[in-house]
Amino acid sequence: MSVPANSIAARTIARRLCTALVLSALVWLGGLSRAEAGIDVWTTNGPYGGTIRSLAIDPQSSTTLYASVEGVDVNGAPTVEGVFKSTDEGGSWTAINTGLTNPGGISLAIDPQTPTTLYAAGWGGVFKSIDAGNNWTAVNTGLPTPTSVGVLAIDPQTPTSLYVVYRASGGGVFKSTDGGGSWSRTGLTTGNAISALAIDSRTPTTLYAGTWGDGVLKSTDGSATWSAVNTGLTNLTVISLAIDSQTPTTLYAGTAGSGAFKSTDAGGSWTAANSSLPTTILSVEVHPLRRHLSGRRLQEH
């Protein structure tokens, strides 16, 4: 779907688009883009030089975007990486890396109630900004060392509650209830195998984790305990997860090799949802207005 950038109606819709929906389109195109006149017409719009790892849109000002970028040369050495910001719908970008160390592989999250507060989680650990990305401070107290984290999720109702996946061996999901001031280990300790986290927007104590080999895990007590919810899921390598924000008992899971699956009973059972989809799904999202499934396949190189 393409949204004309000069359309007032499109800007209204953009405020409601979930970050993951935009990100899936950008990854598919190989860089950040925005729509020009016409359906499905896109032009490259920067920032250039790397792969877009994460994109976040200010929930109160859709013209403000943040992107994490990571690029390597033929020898695998970083060429450009870090966080970039645009205040004109992607027309221009500025690097905002003051205070970030080792800013590669970053996942971004914005406080939905106070959008000037942001979190970045990557190879260098977790960082927090309270001035819209101008300055970053490490918030790693309680996390193991070396501090390398991956997936980042924020509680939509209580944004001071955060979850990160510690990527090193013996890691797992860690939780902060004080805006990153301190972290504690949850009941999920298979960090290297966790590829996705999703939080129920209406009942944030309910979380789902997608894993490499263990399918979908569910917690109903704020991540203290987890159990597998894989009935009907024929592929246990789950790359991505999405929750219908209007009907949170409806979930989607993207797998590596078996396409997408859908659950309408909060993970109690799953059925394939693969009509016209490729078999390897990089991401799944639920459009908050149209409430349909969107999927992108892994690119083959």
N, C-alpha and C positions, 0 to 999 in steps of 0.2 A: 504494500500500500504506500502511495506517495502523497504527501501533504504539501500543498503550495505554501511556500514560506511567506508569501505576502498576503495570505488570507487570514483575516481576523478570526474566522471560525476555526481555522486550523490551529491557531494559537490556543484557543480554548480547549480543543481536544488534546493538544500537546501537554497541557497541565495534568491531564489525567492518564497519560500514557505511562505505563510502568517502564522503569529503566531497562529492564531486560528485553522488552519488545524492541526498543530502539537499538540496543546493542546487537541483537541477532542480525538485524539488517546491515549494520555497519561491518560486522565481522565478515558477512557474506560478500560485501562489496570490497573488502580489503582496506578500508580506511573510513574516516568520518566523512559523511556526505550529508547534504541537505537537498530537499526537493526543489526543482525549478518548475516552470510551467509545464503542465501535462501530466499524464498518468504514468507512473513508473519511470520517470525521467530523473536521473540523479547526476550530480556533478561532485567531483572530489573537492573537499573543503578544508583539509588539514585537520589536526596538525600532522605534518609529514615526517617520514623517516622511520616509522615503526609500526608495530601491531597494536591496535586498540584493545587493551585488556579489560577495561571497565569504563562505563559511562554513567554519569549521574546528572539528573536534571533538577534544578532548584524547584521544589514543589510550589513555591509561591511566586516565582518569576521564571517562566519557561524560556526566556531569552538567555538565561545563565546556565551554562553547562560546564561540567568537569569531565576530563578524560585522563585515564592513565595510559601511557604509551611505553612500549618496550620494543626495541629493535636490536638486531645483532648483525655483525658482518659475516663474511663467509667462514671465518674462523670461530664464530660463536661469541665474539667479544661484543659488549654493548656498544651501540652507536648513538642511540638516543633513548632516554627513559625518564620517567617521572610523571608528574601531574601537570596538566595544562588546563587553562580556564578560558572560556569565551563568554562575553556578556552581550553578544549580538547574534545569537542563534547560530553560532559556528562560523560567522563571517571572518573572524580573526581570533587568534589564540595567543596566550601568554603563558610561559612556564611559571609555575608557582611551587618551587621546591625548597624554599628556605626552611631549613631544619630537618628535611628528609635525608636519611642516610640509606644508601643502597636501595634506591627507589624503584626496583624492578618487580615485576609480577604483582602489581598492586590491584587490590579490590577496593572499591570506593563505596561509601555510604553517607547519606546526608540525614541529619536530624530532621524529621518531617515537621516538627513543631518550631524549631529554631534553625533555619537553613544555613545560617552563618557558621554553624557547627558541623564539621565534617570529620570523617574517619578514613584513614588509608591503611590498609593492611597488606604487607608484602614480604619480600625477602629480608628487609631490615626490621621487621616487627610491626607493631601497631603505632600509628601516629594520629594525633588529634589537632585540629585547627578550630579556633573559636572566632576567627576573623575572616571567614570566607576563603580560606586557603592561602592567605598572605604569609602566614607563619605556621609551622608545624612543631609539635612537641611529642617526643616519644612517650608512650603510655604502656609500658611493658611489665609493670610490677606484677609478679606472680606467674609470668610466663616462663617456660624453661628456656635455657640457652643451649646452643645458639638460637636466637629468636627468629624463626621463620614461619610466617603464618600465611594462610591462603584464603579460603572462603570467609567472608565477613557478612554478618546479618544483624539488623537492628530491629528492636521491638517497636512496631508502629504506634503502639499506645503509650509505652513508657520508654522513650528513646534513650534513657540512661542505661537501659539494659541492652547489652550487646553480646554477640557470639562470634568467636573466630575458631578456625581450624588450625591447630598447630601441626605443621607438615612433617616434622622430623620423626624419626622412629620413636615409639613410645609416647607419641603425642595424643591428639584427640581434640574434642571440642572444649574450649574454655569460655567462661561466662564472666561478664562484668556487670555489676548492678549500680555502679557509680560513675558511669560515663567514661570508662576506661581507666579510672584511677587505680583499680586493682583487678586481678583476674584469678579465678579459681577453676579447677578442673571439674568437668561435669561427669556424668556416668558413661559417656561415650569416649572410648580411649583408642579407637583405631584411626588415628589422624591421617596417615598416608592414604587410606582407602576412601576418605570422604571427599566427594566431588561436588556436593550441593547441599545447601541448607535452605529451608523454607519455613516461615512462621505464619501461623493462622492469624489473620489480621483482626478477627473478632475475639478469638481466645488465644492470646499470645503464649500461654503456657503450653500450647500444643505446637510441637515442632516436628519436622520431617527431615531426614537426612538421606541423600542419595549416595550410594557407595559403589566401589569397584569390587563387585563379587558377592556382596551381602544384600543386594537389593535395596529396598526402602526400609528405613528404621523410623520409628515413631516414639515421641515422648509426649506425655500428657501432664507432666509435672515440672515443666520448665527446664528440662534436660537432665534431671536427676537420674531417671531411669529410662531405658529404651527397649523396644521390642520390635522384631521384624514383622512387617505387614506386606507379605509377598504373594498371597493367594491369587493365582491367575497370572502372575508376572513370570513370563517364561525366560526372561533374560535378567540376570541379577547384576549386570553392570549398568548402573543408572548414572548417566552423565548429568542430568538436569531435572529440576522439579519446578512445578508451578502450581499455585493455589488460586482458585476462583475467589476473588475478594468478596463477591456478592453471595456466593454459596460455597463457603469454605470446605464443605464436605466433598466438593468436587476437586480432584487433583489430576495432574498430568505428570507423567514421567517419560523422559527421553532416554533411550538406551543405545548402547553401542552394538548394532547389528540386528536388532529386532524392532526398530521403529519406536513409535510412541504408544503409551498405555494410558488408560483413563480409569479413575476410580470415582464413584459417586457416593461412596459410603465411608469417607475419611480413611481410605487405605485398606478397608476391610477386604476388598476384592478388586481385581484389576481385569480389564479387557483391552485387547488391542484396538488402537485408534489410528490406523495407518492408511486410510484411503488417500491416494495420491501423494503419499509421503515417502521419502527415501527410507532406507532401513537403519541408517546411523544418524541419530539426532544429536546435534550439538547443543541446542537449547530449545526449551518449550516455554511459551508465555501465554497468559490469558489476557486478551484485550479487555480492559475494564468496562468498555462501552458495548462492544459487540459480543463479548464473552465467547470467543471461539479460540481454537488451538492454532498456534503458529509454530512452525518447526523449521530448523535449518540443519542440513546435513554437514558432516565433517568433510572438509575439502581434501581431496587426495592430491598428494604431491609426488 
